Amino acid sequence: MTGLLSQLREKVFPYLYLITWKWVWTAFKDILFNIIAYITNPIVVLFADKYGNLPHSLRYWQTYDNCLDVEWMVTEGVVPKLFRYDFNKHYKYHYEVKNDDGTLIPGHVDILDDTFTIKERIQRYFCRLLWLNRNCAYGYSYEVSGIDYTTMDMEVITNTKHERVVYEGESEYTTWTKDASGIPVTTSHHYTGGYFALKFEIPWYCFGKKFDFDIYLGWKINPSLERGRTTKAMLAMRVSPFHSWKWED
């Protein structure tokens, strides 16, 4: 625990000043919608079509980059065994594609066999529900809580596999006015937009087990995208001390 606190003080605490009231207020409203989504997900999932997509009016509940039928959730044993069905008999799943220019092709399925038994329909219902709960209110976090940003406006402090500190660059600009005598006067201004991304994966041990202390605050800004192109980033507000180990031994 002492080693973890030392790493937090060294890596994370120096950048907490980047957290703005704008982000705090946005995160608070996002949490409220998450609560609504968790309560309503069991009903909302009933409106998904055969391709695992919710109607446009319920887009705030759905993950912006995927349908509700995700192959690895079933075949890799993420869902309980009771709810697993023969996914590949019914669907061919296509992973989402996120390009360096910021464009996105959401994950989707082709239907191979649209005939489901009652048991399979029940199992599929719970698989879809677990997906919605796992990525609760992602549509809202993307469309409402998200931001539009341009990578050229971002200052990158660090951007590695396990750490990312990015913030909207400060800019100086000048305005020209005239005084009462009509003489031109220049005024310098200082502006900071307040968008940022703090992402840390800190290795630590607890009761002899390895964990990642996973922190992601701000917005999911990717400074590696094509320079000069405006793209969208969803809200990030994750603090998970016991995340699965991601580091190479």
C-alpha positions in Angstrom: 0.0 0.0 0.0 2.9 2.4 0.8 4.3 1.8 -2.7 0.9 2.6 -4.2 0.5 5.9 -2.3 4.1 6.8 -3.4 3.2 6.2 -7.0 0.0 8.2 -6.8 1.8 11.1 -5.2 4.5 11.0 -7.9 2.4 10.3 -11.0 -1.2 11.4 -10.4 -1.3 14.1 -7.8 0.8 16.6 -9.7 -1.8 16.8 -12.5 -5.0 17.0 -10.4 -5.0 20.8 -11.0 -6.2 20.0 -14.6 -9.6 18.9 -13.2 -12.1 21.6 -13.8 -15.5 22.4 -12.4 -16.9 21.9 -15.9 -15.7 18.3 -15.8 -17.0 17.8 -12.2 -20.5 19.1 -13.2 -20.6 17.1 -16.4 -19.5 13.9 -14.5 -22.2 14.6 -11.8 -25.0 14.7 -14.5 -23.5 11.7 -16.2 -23.7 9.7 -12.9 -27.3 10.6 -12.5 -28.1 9.4 -16.0 -26.1 6.2 -15.3 -28.4 5.5 -12.4 -31.5 6.0 -14.6 -29.9 3.7 -17.2 -29.1 0.9 -14.7 -32.7 1.0 -13.5 -34.2 1.0 -17.0 -31.8 -1.3 -18.9 -33.9 -4.4 -18.2 -36.8 -2.8 -20.1 -34.8 -0.9 -22.7 -33.1 -4.0 -23.9 -36.4 -5.4 -25.0 -36.5 -2.8 -27.8 -33.4 -4.0 -29.5 -33.9 -5.2 -33.1 -32.6 -8.5 -34.5 -29.2 -6.9 -35.2 -28.8 -5.9 -31.6 -29.4 -2.2 -32.1 -31.7 0.1 -30.0 -34.0 2.6 -31.8 -32.6 6.1 -32.3 -34.7 7.4 -29.4 -32.8 5.2 -27.0 -29.3 5.8 -28.4 -28.2 7.3 -25.1 -28.5 3.7 -23.6 -26.5 2.0 -26.3 -22.7 1.9 -26.7 -21.8 4.3 -29.5 -19.3 1.9 -30.9 -21.1 -1.4 -30.8 -24.3 -3.3 -31.1 -25.7 -5.2 -28.1 -24.7 -8.6 -29.5 -20.9 -8.9 -29.0 -19.3 -12.2 -29.8 -16.4 -12.2 -27.2 -18.9 -11.5 -24.3 -20.4 -14.9 -25.0 -17.5 -17.1 -26.5 -14.8 -15.9 -24.0 -16.9 -16.7 -21.0 -17.5 -13.1 -19.8 -21.2 -13.9 -19.2 -22.2 -16.6 -16.8 -22.3 -20.1 -18.3 -26.1 -20.2 -17.8 -26.6 -17.4 -20.4 -24.2 -18.6 -23.1 -25.6 -19.8 -26.4 -24.1 -20.7 -29.7 -23.4 -17.2 -30.8 -21.5 -18.2 -34.0 -24.3 -20.3 -35.2 -26.6 -17.2 -35.4 -24.2 -14.3 -36.0 -21.0 -13.3 -37.7 -19.6 -10.5 -35.5 -17.5 -7.6 -36.9 -15.3 -5.7 -34.5 -15.5 -2.0 -34.3 -13.0 -0.1 -36.4 -11.5 3.2 -35.1 -9.3 4.9 -37.7 -6.4 7.3 -37.0 -8.5 10.1 -38.7 -11.1 9.8 -36.0 -13.7 8.0 -38.1 -15.6 5.0 -36.5 -17.3 1.9 -37.9 -19.3 0.5 -35.0 -19.2 -3.2 -34.2 -22.1 -5.1 -35.8 -23.3 -8.5 -36.8 -24.5 -10.4 -39.9 -27.3 -12.8 -39.2 -26.6 -16.4 -40.2 -29.6 -18.0 -38.5 -32.4 -16.0 -37.3 -34.2 -18.9 -35.7 -33.8 -18.9 -31.9 -35.4 -21.3 -29.4 -37.2 -19.8 -26.4 -34.2 -20.7 -24.2 -31.8 -19.0 -26.6 -33.9 -15.8 -26.7 -33.8 -15.7 -22.9 -30.1 -16.3 -22.9 -29.6 -13.6 -25.6 -31.7 -11.2 -23.5 -29.4 -11.6 -20.5 -26.3 -11.3 -22.6 -27.5 -8.0 -24.1 -28.5 -6.8 -20.6 -25.1 -7.6 -19.2 -23.5 -5.7 -22.1 -25.6 -2.7 -21.4 -24.8 -2.8 -17.7 -21.1 -3.3 -18.4 -21.0 -0.2 -20.7 -23.9 1.7 -19.0 -25.1 4.9 -20.7 -22.1 5.0 -23.1 -24.3 6.8 -25.6 -25.0 9.5 -23.2 -21.4 9.8 -22.1 -20.4 10.1 -25.7 -23.1 12.3 -27.2 -24.1 14.5 -24.3 -21.1 14.5 -21.9 -18.6 14.2 -24.8 -16.6 16.9 -26.4 -15.4 17.8 -29.9 -11.6 18.4 -30.0 -8.8 18.9 -32.4 -5.5 17.2 -31.7 -3.6 20.4 -32.8 -5.1 22.2 -29.8 -3.8 19.6 -27.3 -0.6 19.7 -25.3 0.8 16.2 -24.6 2.8 15.7 -21.4 3.0 12.0 -21.7 1.3 9.4 -23.9 2.5 5.9 -23.3 0.9 2.5 -23.1 0.2 2.9 -19.4 0.0 6.7 -18.9 -1.6 9.6 -20.7 -1.6 13.3 -19.6 -3.1 15.6 -22.2 -4.8 18.9 -21.9 -6.1 21.6 -24.2 -3.3 24.0 -24.9 -3.2 27.5 -23.6 -3.5 30.2 -26.2 -2.6 33.9 -26.2 -4.6 36.2 -28.5 -4.9 40.0 -28.9 -7.9 42.2 -29.6 -7.8 45.7 -31.0 -10.1 48.5 -29.8 -10.0 52.3 -29.8 -10.0 54.6 -26.8 -12.1 57.7 -26.3 -9.7 59.7 -28.6 -9.9 57.1 -31.3 -6.4 55.8 -30.8 -6.0 52.1 -31.4 -5.4 50.1 -28.2 -4.3 46.4 -28.1 -5.3 44.1 -25.3 -3.7 40.7 -24.6 -5.9 37.8 -23.4 -5.1 34.5 -21.9 -7.4 31.5 -22.4 -7.5 27.9 -21.3 -10.3 25.6 -22.6 -10.2 23.1 -19.8 -10.4 19.8 -21.6 -8.0 17.1 -20.4 -7.3 13.4 -20.1 -5.6 11.8 -17.2 -5.0 8.1 -17.7 -2.8 5.9 -15.4 -2.4 2.2 -15.0 -0.4 1.7 -11.8 0.9 -1.7 -10.9 0.5 -2.7 -7.2 0.1 -5.7 -4.9 -2.6 -6.4 -2.5 -2.7 -9.6 -0.3 0.0 -11.1 -2.6 -2.0 -10.5 -5.8 -1.1 -8.2 -8.7 -3.5 -5.5 -9.7 -3.7 -2.4 -11.8 -4.9 0.8 -10.1 -6.7 2.0 -13.2 -7.5 5.8 -13.4 -9.2 7.5 -16.3 -10.5 11.1 -15.7 -11.5 13.9 -18.1 -12.3 12.9 -21.6 -11.0 10.0 -23.8 -8.8 12.3 -25.9 -6.4 10.5 -28.2 -3.5 12.7 -29.2 -2.3 10.1 -31.7 -5.1 10.8 -34.1 -4.5 12.7 -37.4 -3.4 16.2 -36.7 -5.8 19.0 -37.4 -8.9 16.9 -37.7 -11.8 17.5 -35.2 -13.2 14.4 -33.6 -15.3 13.5 -30.6 -14.3 12.1 -27.2 -16.6 10.6 -24.6 -16.4 11.5 -20.9 -14.0 9.4 -18.8 -14.5 8.9 -15.0 -13.0 5.6 -13.9 -11.1 4.8 -10.8 -10.7 1.1 -10.4 -8.1 0.0 -7.8 -8.5 -3.7 -8.5 -8.5 -3.8 -12.2 -7.0 -6.9 -13.9 -3.2 -7.0 -14.3 -2.1 -5.5 -17.7 1.6 -5.4 -17.3 4.1 -7.7 -18.8 6.1 -9.6 -16.2 
